């Protein structure tokens, strides 16, 4: 097997990407502090052709050399918006018809593989601060809380890794 060339991958340019149909998913960053994690999430959002990235609270916004280091230009291709309050972002997304899903370990959460999104639905997936997770008030405002089952000694995965796993599941379930 040989690795594919950049031409064989048939990637579109930024302008074509902006015009193409997007997966009806918004990824919401609730006070994510690491610019490397933010950049990685932008890159994942581009890879799955999500509707948008929503940055909240202390989450940094482009342009940023540190975000660019891991986003590799996805911060330029992805639609993004900023809210000072994650609860304000949740209210705005809900008013636009999004179902609000937190990726968090809570009592009554749904294991990710058990969550079956509707093909006609719109979903906002909220990921949280690297240490504190998603704010409890945001969890309380969610329609669903999803959890990635884990079996090791650590209680959580990196936020960018968790986002990628959850977005892969949602994208596969909605296609």
PyMOL commands that place a pseudoatom at each C-alpha (Angstrom):
pseudoatom trace, name=CA, resn=UNK, resi=1, chain=A, elem=C, hetatm=0, pos=[0.000, 0.000, 0.000]
pseudoatom trace, name=CA, resn=UNK, resi=2, chain=A, elem=C, hetatm=0, pos=[1.159, 3.508, -0.815]
pseudoatom trace, name=CA, resn=UNK, resi=3, chain=A, elem=C, hetatm=0, pos=[0.151, 6.690, 0.917]
pseudoatom trace, name=CA, resn=UNK, resi=4, chain=A, elem=C, hetatm=0, pos=[-2.194, 8.829, -1.162]
pseudoatom trace, name=CA, resn=UNK, resi=5, chain=A, elem=C, hetatm=0, pos=[-0.879, 12.044, -2.638]
pseudoatom trace, name=CA, resn=UNK, resi=6, chain=A, elem=C, hetatm=0, pos=[-2.493, 15.389, -1.873]
pseudoatom trace, name=CA, resn=UNK, resi=7, chain=A, elem=C, hetatm=0, pos=[-4.105, 15.286, -5.341]
pseudoatom trace, name=CA, resn=UNK, resi=8, chain=A, elem=C, hetatm=0, pos=[-5.538, 11.798, -4.809]
pseudoatom trace, name=CA, resn=UNK, resi=9, chain=A, elem=C, hetatm=0, pos=[-7.263, 13.005, -1.641]
pseudoatom trace, name=CA, resn=UNK, resi=10, chain=A, elem=C, hetatm=0, pos=[-9.320, 15.406, -3.816]
pseudoatom trace, name=CA, resn=UNK, resi=11, chain=A, elem=C, hetatm=0, pos=[-9.699, 18.060, -1.140]
pseudoatom trace, name=CA, resn=UNK, resi=12, chain=A, elem=C, hetatm=0, pos=[-11.656, 21.195, -1.987]
pseudoatom trace, name=CA, resn=UNK, resi=13, chain=A, elem=C, hetatm=0, pos=[-10.329, 24.716, -1.596]
pseudoatom trace, name=CA, resn=UNK, resi=14, chain=A, elem=C, hetatm=0, pos=[-11.528, 27.000, 1.204]
pseudoatom trace, name=CA, resn=UNK, resi=15, chain=A, elem=C, hetatm=0, pos=[-14.086, 28.873, -0.922]
pseudoatom trace, name=CA, resn=UNK, resi=16, chain=A, elem=C, hetatm=0, pos=[-15.630, 25.639, -2.217]
pseudoatom trace, name=CA, resn=UNK, resi=17, chain=A, elem=C, hetatm=0, pos=[-15.687, 24.252, 1.330]
pseudoatom trace, name=CA, resn=UNK, resi=18, chain=A, elem=C, hetatm=0, pos=[-17.520, 27.332, 2.613]
pseudoatom trace, name=CA, resn=UNK, resi=19, chain=A, elem=C, hetatm=0, pos=[-20.245, 26.832, -0.019]
pseudoatom trace, name=CA, resn=UNK, resi=20, chain=A, elem=C, hetatm=0, pos=[-20.672, 23.067, 0.373]
pseudoatom trace, name=CA, resn=UNK, resi=21, chain=A, elem=C, hetatm=0, pos=[-23.370, 21.457, 2.475]
pseudoatom trace, name=CA, resn=UNK, resi=22, chain=A, elem=C, hetatm=0, pos=[-22.371, 21.015, 6.109]
pseudoatom trace, name=CA, resn=UNK, resi=23, chain=A, elem=C, hetatm=0, pos=[-23.219, 18.406, 8.700]
pseudoatom trace, name=CA, resn=UNK, resi=24, chain=A, elem=C, hetatm=0, pos=[-25.833, 20.028, 10.986]
pseudoatom trace, name=CA, resn=UNK, resi=25, chain=A, elem=C, hetatm=0, pos=[-23.574, 19.934, 14.040]
pseudoatom trace, name=CA, resn=UNK, resi=26, chain=A, elem=C, hetatm=0, pos=[-22.071, 22.804, 16.005]
pseudoatom trace, name=CA, resn=UNK, resi=27, chain=A, elem=C, hetatm=0, pos=[-19.167, 22.084, 18.343]
pseudoatom trace, name=CA, resn=UNK, resi=28, chain=A, elem=C, hetatm=0, pos=[-19.304, 24.364, 21.397]
pseudoatom trace, name=CA, resn=UNK, resi=29, chain=A, elem=C, hetatm=0, pos=[-16.188, 24.993, 23.494]
pseudoatom trace, name=CA, resn=UNK, resi=30, chain=A, elem=C, hetatm=0, pos=[-17.125, 25.871, 27.084]
pseudoatom trace, name=CA, resn=UNK, resi=31, chain=A, elem=C, hetatm=0, pos=[-14.071, 27.648, 28.500]
pseudoatom trace, name=CA, resn=UNK, resi=32, chain=A, elem=C, hetatm=0, pos=[-11.472, 25.480, 26.762]
pseudoatom trace, name=CA, resn=UNK, resi=33, chain=A, elem=C, hetatm=0, pos=[-8.175, 27.051, 27.806]
pseudoatom trace, name=CA, resn=UNK, resi=34, chain=A, elem=C, hetatm=0, pos=[-5.544, 25.402, 25.581]
pseudoatom trace, name=CA, resn=UNK, resi=35, chain=A, elem=C, hetatm=0, pos=[-5.026, 27.059, 22.231]
pseudoatom trace, name=CA, resn=UNK, resi=36, chain=A, elem=C, hetatm=0, pos=[-3.622, 23.766, 20.939]
pseudoatom trace, name=CA, resn=UNK, resi=37, chain=A, elem=C, hetatm=0, pos=[-6.886, 22.018, 21.878]
pseudoatom trace, name=CA, resn=UNK, resi=38, chain=A, elem=C, hetatm=0, pos=[-8.903, 24.801, 20.243]
pseudoatom trace, name=CA, resn=UNK, resi=39, chain=A, elem=C, hetatm=0, pos=[-6.859, 24.477, 17.045]
pseudoatom trace, name=CA, resn=UNK, resi=40, chain=A, elem=C, hetatm=0, pos=[-7.225, 20.714, 17.054]
pseudoatom trace, name=CA, resn=UNK, resi=41, chain=A, elem=C, hetatm=0, pos=[-11.001, 21.020, 17.431]
pseudoatom trace, name=CA, resn=UNK, resi=42, chain=A, elem=C, hetatm=0, pos=[-11.126, 23.488, 14.516]
pseudoatom trace, name=CA, resn=UNK, resi=43, chain=A, elem=C, hetatm=0, pos=[-9.236, 20.953, 12.395]
pseudoatom trace, name=CA, resn=UNK, resi=44, chain=A, elem=C, hetatm=0, pos=[-11.610, 18.148, 13.417]
pseudoatom trace, name=CA, resn=UNK, resi=45, chain=A, elem=C, hetatm=0, pos=[-14.631, 20.388, 12.684]
pseudoatom trace, name=CA, resn=UNK, resi=46, chain=A, elem=C, hetatm=0, pos=[-13.255, 21.041, 9.197]
pseudoatom trace, name=CA, resn=UNK, resi=47, chain=A, elem=C, hetatm=0, pos=[-12.538, 17.342, 8.670]
pseudoatom trace, name=CA, resn=UNK, resi=48, chain=A, elem=C, hetatm=0, pos=[-16.160, 16.441, 9.390]
pseudoatom trace, name=CA, resn=UNK, resi=49, chain=A, elem=C, hetatm=0, pos=[-17.521, 19.565, 7.595]
pseudoatom trace, name=CA, resn=UNK, resi=50, chain=A, elem=C, hetatm=0, pos=[-19.455, 20.751, 10.646]
pseudoatom trace, name=CA, resn=UNK, resi=51, chain=A, elem=C, hetatm=0, pos=[-21.821, 23.693, 10.572]
pseudoatom trace, name=CA, resn=UNK, resi=52, chain=A, elem=C, hetatm=0, pos=[-19.727, 25.805, 12.955]
pseudoatom trace, name=CA, resn=UNK, resi=53, chain=A, elem=C, hetatm=0, pos=[-17.409, 26.138, 15.929]
pseudoatom trace, name=CA, resn=UNK, resi=54, chain=A, elem=C, hetatm=0, pos=[-18.736, 28.137, 18.885]
pseudoatom trace, name=CA, resn=UNK, resi=55, chain=A, elem=C, hetatm=0, pos=[-16.130, 29.538, 21.271]
pseudoatom trace, name=CA, resn=UNK, resi=56, chain=A, elem=C, hetatm=0, pos=[-17.252, 30.579, 24.750]
pseudoatom trace, name=CA, resn=UNK, resi=57, chain=A, elem=C, hetatm=0, pos=[-15.811, 32.243, 27.831]
pseudoatom trace, name=CA, resn=UNK, resi=58, chain=A, elem=C, hetatm=0, pos=[-12.023, 31.986, 28.106]
pseudoatom trace, name=CA, resn=UNK, resi=59, chain=A, elem=C, hetatm=0, pos=[-11.741, 30.041, 24.840]
pseudoatom trace, name=CA, resn=UNK, resi=60, chain=A, elem=C, hetatm=0, pos=[-9.423, 32.046, 22.577]
pseudoatom trace, name=CA, resn=UNK, resi=61, chain=A, elem=C, hetatm=0, pos=[-10.503, 33.146, 19.111]
pseudoatom trace, name=CA, resn=UNK, resi=62, chain=A, elem=C, hetatm=0, pos=[-8.631, 33.289, 15.818]
pseudoatom trace, name=CA, resn=UNK, resi=63, chain=A, elem=C, hetatm=0, pos=[-6.454, 34.765, 14.564]
pseudoatom trace, name=CA, resn=UNK, resi=64, chain=A, elem=C, hetatm=0, pos=[-3.818, 33.186, 16.762]
pseudoatom trace, name=CA, resn=UNK, resi=65, chain=A, elem=C, hetatm=0, pos=[-0.462, 31.644, 15.899]
pseudoatom trace, name=CA, resn=UNK, resi=66, chain=A, elem=C, hetatm=0, pos=[-0.993, 29.034, 18.635]
pseudoatom trace, name=CA, resn=UNK, resi=67, chain=A, elem=C, hetatm=0, pos=[-4.434, 28.031, 17.315]
pseudoatom trace, name=CA, resn=UNK, resi=68, chain=A, elem=C, hetatm=0, pos=[-3.051, 27.939, 13.773]
pseudoatom trace, name=CA, resn=UNK, resi=69, chain=A, elem=C, hetatm=0, pos=[-0.257, 25.573, 14.868]
pseudoatom trace, name=CA, resn=UNK, resi=70, chain=A, elem=C, hetatm=0, pos=[-2.760, 22.712, 15.314]
pseudoatom trace, name=CA, resn=UNK, resi=71, chain=A, elem=C, hetatm=0, pos=[-5.665, 23.982, 13.167]
pseudoatom trace, name=CA, resn=UNK, resi=72, chain=A, elem=C, hetatm=0, pos=[-3.412, 24.186, 10.098]
pseudoatom trace, name=CA, resn=UNK, resi=73, chain=A, elem=C, hetatm=0, pos=[-5.736, 26.696, 8.436]
pseudoatom trace, name=CA, resn=UNK, resi=74, chain=A, elem=C, hetatm=0, pos=[-9.054, 25.187, 9.544]
pseudoatom trace, name=CA, resn=UNK, resi=75, chain=A, elem=C, hetatm=0, pos=[-9.678, 28.337, 11.573]
pseudoatom trace, name=CA, resn=UNK, resi=76, chain=A, elem=C, hetatm=0, pos=[-9.948, 30.088, 8.196]
pseudoatom trace, name=CA, resn=UNK, resi=77, chain=A, elem=C, hetatm=0, pos=[-12.223, 27.543, 6.530]
pseudoatom trace, name=CA, resn=UNK, resi=78, chain=A, elem=C, hetatm=0, pos=[-14.617, 26.992, 9.442]
pseudoatom trace, name=CA, resn=UNK, resi=79, chain=A, elem=C, hetatm=0, pos=[-17.460, 29.319, 10.324]
pseudoatom trace, name=CA, resn=UNK, resi=80, chain=A, elem=C, hetatm=0, pos=[-17.037, 30.301, 13.968]
pseudoatom trace, name=CA, resn=UNK, resi=81, chain=A, elem=C, hetatm=0, pos=[-18.619, 32.597, 16.514]
pseudoatom trace, name=CA, resn=UNK, resi=82, chain=A, elem=C, hetatm=0, pos=[-17.875, 33.742, 20.044]
pseudoatom trace, name=CA, resn=UNK, resi=83, chain=A, elem=C, hetatm=0, pos=[-20.115, 34.127, 23.103]
pseudoatom trace, name=CA, resn=UNK, resi=84, chain=A, elem=C, hetatm=0, pos=[-18.940, 35.449, 26.442]
pseudoatom trace, name=CA, resn=UNK, resi=85, chain=A, elem=C, hetatm=0, pos=[-21.422, 33.096, 28.125]
pseudoatom trace, name=CA, resn=UNK, resi=86, chain=A, elem=C, hetatm=0, pos=[-21.894, 29.465, 27.130]
pseudoatom trace, name=CA, resn=UNK, resi=87, chain=A, elem=C, hetatm=0, pos=[-25.491, 29.700, 28.381]
pseudoatom trace, name=CA, resn=UNK, resi=88, chain=A, elem=C, hetatm=0, pos=[-26.088, 32.514, 25.867]
pseudoatom trace, name=CA, resn=UNK, resi=89, chain=A, elem=C, hetatm=0, pos=[-24.644, 30.285, 23.129]
pseudoatom trace, name=CA, resn=UNK, resi=90, chain=A, elem=C, hetatm=0, pos=[-26.928, 27.440, 24.231]
pseudoatom trace, name=CA, resn=UNK, resi=91, chain=A, elem=C, hetatm=0, pos=[-29.983, 29.737, 24.114]
pseudoatom trace, name=CA, resn=UNK, resi=92, chain=A, elem=C, hetatm=0, pos=[-29.043, 31.008, 20.645]
pseudoatom trace, name=CA, resn=UNK, resi=93, chain=A, elem=C, hetatm=0, pos=[-28.424, 27.513, 19.279]
pseudoatom trace, name=CA, resn=UNK, resi=94, chain=A, elem=C, hetatm=0, pos=[-31.639, 26.162, 20.798]
pseudoatom trace, name=CA, resn=UNK, resi=95, chain=A, elem=C, hetatm=0, pos=[-33.581, 29.035, 19.159]
pseudoatom trace, name=CA, resn=UNK, resi=96, chain=A, elem=C, hetatm=0, pos=[-32.078, 27.900, 15.841]
pseudoatom trace, name=CA, resn=UNK, resi=97, chain=A, elem=C, hetatm=0, pos=[-33.399, 24.368, 16.328]
pseudoatom trace, name=CA, resn=UNK, resi=98, chain=A, elem=C, hetatm=0, pos=[-30.295, 22.675, 17.724]
pseudoatom trace, name=CA, resn=UNK, resi=99, chain=A, elem=C, hetatm=0, pos=[-30.589, 19.846, 20.249]
pseudoatom trace, name=CA, resn=UNK, resi=100, chain=A, elem=C, hetatm=0, pos=[-28.089, 20.525, 23.035]
pseudoatom trace, name=CA, resn=UNK, resi=101, chain=A, elem=C, hetatm=0, pos=[-25.734, 17.668, 23.968]
pseudoatom trace, name=CA, resn=UNK, resi=102, chain=A, elem=C, hetatm=0, pos=[-22.994, 17.894, 26.582]
pseudoatom trace, name=CA, resn=UNK, resi=103, chain=A, elem=C, hetatm=0, pos=[-20.056, 15.536, 26.470]
pseudoatom trace, name=CA, resn=UNK, resi=104, chain=A, elem=C, hetatm=0, pos=[-19.677, 15.017, 30.205]
pseudoatom trace, name=CA, resn=UNK, resi=105, chain=A, elem=C, hetatm=0, pos=[-19.605, 12.347, 32.893]
pseudoatom trace, name=CA, resn=UNK, resi=106, chain=A, elem=C, hetatm=0, pos=[-22.842, 12.821, 34.818]
pseudoatom trace, name=CA, resn=UNK, resi=107, chain=A, elem=C, hetatm=0, pos=[-25.464, 10.716, 36.545]
pseudoatom trace, name=CA, resn=UNK, resi=108, chain=A, elem=C, hetatm=0, pos=[-27.919, 9.593, 33.894]
pseudoatom trace, name=CA, resn=UNK, resi=109, chain=A, elem=C, hetatm=0, pos=[-25.592, 10.163, 30.941]
pseudoatom trace, name=CA, resn=UNK, resi=110, chain=A, elem=C, hetatm=0, pos=[-26.032, 8.143, 27.755]
pseudoatom trace, name=CA, resn=UNK, resi=111, chain=A, elem=C, hetatm=0, pos=[-23.044, 6.119, 26.616]
pseudoatom trace, name=CA, resn=UNK, resi=112, chain=A, elem=C, hetatm=0, pos=[-21.953, 7.596, 23.307]
pseudoatom trace, name=CA, resn=UNK, resi=113, chain=A, elem=C, hetatm=0, pos=[-22.453, 4.398, 21.307]
pseudoatom trace, name=CA, resn=UNK, resi=114, chain=A, elem=C, hetatm=0, pos=[-26.059, 4.201, 22.551]
pseudoatom trace, name=CA, resn=UNK, resi=115, chain=A, elem=C, hetatm=0, pos=[-26.982, 7.716, 21.361]
pseudoatom trace, name=CA, resn=UNK, resi=116, chain=A, elem=C, hetatm=0, pos=[-28.803, 7.648, 18.035]
pseudoatom trace, name=CA, resn=UNK, resi=117, chain=A, elem=C, hetatm=0, pos=[-29.183, 11.126, 16.539]
pseudoatom trace, name=CA, resn=UNK, resi=118, chain=A, elem=C, hetatm=0, pos=[-31.925, 11.817, 14.035]
pseudoatom trace, name=CA, resn=UNK, resi=119, chain=A, elem=C, hetatm=0, pos=[-30.792, 12.196, 10.426]
pseudoatom trace, name=CA, resn=UNK, resi=120, chain=A, elem=C, hetatm=0, pos=[-32.967, 15.299, 10.192]
pseudoatom trace, name=CA, resn=UNK, resi=121, chain=A, elem=C, hetatm=0, pos=[-31.838, 16.822, 13.500]
pseudoatom trace, name=CA, resn=UNK, resi=122, chain=A, elem=C, hetatm=0, pos=[-29.411, 19.612, 14.329]
pseudoatom trace, name=CA, resn=UNK, resi=123, chain=A, elem=C, hetatm=0, pos=[-27.039, 19.054, 17.235]
pseudoatom trace, name=CA, resn=UNK, resi=124, chain=A, elem=C, hetatm=0, pos=[-24.787, 21.231, 19.347]
pseudoatom trace, name=CA, resn=UNK, resi=125, chain=A, elem=C, hetatm=0, pos=[-22.086, 19.211, 21.092]
pseudoatom trace, name=CA, resn=UNK, resi=126, chain=A, elem=C, hetatm=0, pos=[-20.610, 20.992, 24.105]
pseudoatom trace, name=CA, resn=UNK, resi=127, chain=A, elem=C, hetatm=0, pos=[-17.139, 20.110, 25.361]
pseudoatom trace, name=CA, resn=UNK, resi=128, chain=A, elem=C, hetatm=0, pos=[-15.627, 21.666, 28.450]
pseudoatom trace, name=CA, resn=UNK, resi=129, chain=A, elem=C, hetatm=0, pos=[-12.645, 23.025, 30.288]
pseudoatom trace, name=CA, resn=UNK, resi=130, chain=A, elem=C, hetatm=0, pos=[-9.671, 20.666, 30.444]
pseudoatom trace, name=CA, resn=UNK, resi=131, chain=A, elem=C, hetatm=0, pos=[-9.844, 20.279, 34.246]
pseudoatom trace, name=CA, resn=UNK, resi=132, chain=A, elem=C, hetatm=0, pos=[-13.358, 21.313, 35.309]
pseudoatom trace, name=CA, resn=UNK, resi=133, chain=A, elem=C, hetatm=0, pos=[-15.310, 19.949, 32.339]
pseudoatom trace, name=CA, resn=UNK, resi=134, chain=A, elem=C, hetatm=0, pos=[-18.599, 21.476, 31.211]
pseudoatom trace, name=CA, resn=UNK, resi=135, chain=A, elem=C, hetatm=0, pos=[-20.014, 23.981, 33.695]
pseudoatom trace, name=CA, resn=UNK, resi=136, chain=A, elem=C, hetatm=0, pos=[-22.857, 22.489, 35.780]
pseudoatom trace, name=CA, resn=UNK, resi=137, chain=A, elem=C, hetatm=0, pos=[-25.285, 25.237, 34.690]
pseudoatom trace, name=CA, resn=UNK, resi=138, chain=A, elem=C, hetatm=0, pos=[-24.626, 24.288, 31.071]
pseudoatom trace, name=CA, resn=UNK, resi=139, chain=A, elem=C, hetatm=0, pos=[-25.090, 20.591, 31.902]
pseudoatom trace, name=CA, resn=UNK, resi=140, chain=A, elem=C, hetatm=0, pos=[-28.426, 21.512, 33.521]
pseudoatom trace, name=CA, resn=UNK, resi=141, chain=A, elem=C, hetatm=0, pos=[-29.490, 23.312, 30.329]
pseudoatom trace, name=CA, resn=UNK, resi=142, chain=A, elem=C, hetatm=0, pos=[-28.649, 20.372, 28.036]
pseudoatom trace, name=CA, resn=UNK, resi=143, chain=A, elem=C, hetatm=0, pos=[-31.135, 18.039, 26.399]
pseudoatom trace, name=CA, resn=UNK, resi=144, chain=A, elem=C, hetatm=0, pos=[-28.711, 15.097, 26.632]
pseudoatom trace, name=CA, resn=UNK, resi=145, chain=A, elem=C, hetatm=0, pos=[-25.420, 14.296, 28.306]
pseudoatom trace, name=CA, resn=UNK, resi=146, chain=A, elem=C, hetatm=0, pos=[-23.233, 11.857, 26.423]
pseudoatom trace, name=CA, resn=UNK, resi=147, chain=A, elem=C, hetatm=0, pos=[-20.347, 9.931, 27.921]
pseudoatom trace, name=CA, resn=UNK, resi=148, chain=A, elem=C, hetatm=0, pos=[-17.473, 8.038, 26.318]
pseudoatom trace, name=CA, resn=UNK, resi=149, chain=A, elem=C, hetatm=0, pos=[-16.998, 4.751, 28.202]
pseudoatom trace, name=CA, resn=UNK, resi=150, chain=A, elem=C, hetatm=0, pos=[-13.487, 4.386, 29.621]
pseudoatom trace, name=CA, resn=UNK, resi=151, chain=A, elem=C, hetatm=0, pos=[-11.786, 1.491, 31.329]
pseudoatom trace, name=CA, resn=UNK, resi=152, chain=A, elem=C, hetatm=0, pos=[-8.339, 2.733, 32.391]
pseudoatom trace, name=CA, resn=UNK, resi=153, chain=A, elem=C, hetatm=0, pos=[-7.020, 4.553, 35.436]
pseudoatom trace, name=CA, resn=UNK, resi=154, chain=A, elem=C, hetatm=0, pos=[-7.631, 8.118, 34.200]
pseudoatom trace, name=CA, resn=UNK, resi=155, chain=A, elem=C, hetatm=0, pos=[-11.035, 9.676, 34.641]
pseudoatom trace, name=CA, resn=UNK, resi=156, chain=A, elem=C, hetatm=0, pos=[-11.117, 11.515, 31.318]
pseudoatom trace, name=CA, resn=UNK, resi=157, chain=A, elem=C, hetatm=0, pos=[-9.651, 11.916, 27.847]
pseudoatom trace, name=CA, resn=UNK, resi=158, chain=A, elem=C, hetatm=0, pos=[-8.137, 15.083, 26.398]
pseudoatom trace, name=CA, resn=UNK, resi=159, chain=A, elem=C, hetatm=0, pos=[-10.915, 17.468, 25.309]
pseudoatom trace, name=CA, resn=UNK, resi=160, chain=A, elem=C, hetatm=0, pos=[-9.816, 17.527, 21.657]
pseudoatom trace, name=CA, resn=UNK, resi=161, chain=A, elem=C, hetatm=0, pos=[-9.626, 13.722, 21.582]
pseudoatom trace, name=CA, resn=UNK, resi=162, chain=A, elem=C, hetatm=0, pos=[-13.043, 13.411, 23.235]
pseudoatom trace, name=CA, resn=UNK, resi=163, chain=A, elem=C, hetatm=0, pos=[-14.541, 15.898, 20.781]
pseudoatom trace, name=CA, resn=UNK, resi=164, chain=A, elem=C, hetatm=0, pos=[-13.117, 13.966, 17.828]
pseudoatom trace, name=CA, resn=UNK, resi=165, chain=A, elem=C, hetatm=0, pos=[-14.463, 10.635, 19.086]
pseudoatom trace, name=CA, resn=UNK, resi=166, chain=A, elem=C, hetatm=0, pos=[-17.943, 12.066, 19.711]
pseudoatom trace, name=CA, resn=UNK, resi=167, chain=A, elem=C, hetatm=0, pos=[-18.030, 13.943, 16.400]
pseudoatom trace, name=CA, resn=UNK, resi=168, chain=A, elem=C, hetatm=0, pos=[-17.018, 10.807, 14.520]
pseudoatom trace, name=CA, resn=UNK, resi=169, chain=A, elem=C, hetatm=0, pos=[-19.901, 8.921, 16.151]
pseudoatom trace, name=CA, resn=UNK, resi=170, chain=A, elem=C, hetatm=0, pos=[-22.404, 11.684, 15.371]
pseudoatom trace, name=CA, resn=UNK, resi=171, chain=A, elem=C, hetatm=0, pos=[-21.183, 12.072, 11.801]
pseudoatom trace, name=CA, resn=UNK, resi=172, chain=A, elem=C, hetatm=0, pos=[-21.378, 8.323, 11.128]
pseudoatom trace, name=CA, resn=UNK, resi=173, chain=A, elem=C, hetatm=0, pos=[-24.837, 8.114, 12.680]
pseudoatom trace, name=CA, resn=UNK, resi=174, chain=A, elem=C, hetatm=0, pos=[-26.177, 11.053, 10.637]
pseudoatom trace, name=CA, resn=UNK, resi=175, chain=A, elem=C, hetatm=0, pos=[-24.932, 9.991, 7.201]
for i in range(1, 175): cmd.bond("trace and resi %d" % i, "trace and resi %d" % (i + 1))
show_as sticks, trace
zoom trace
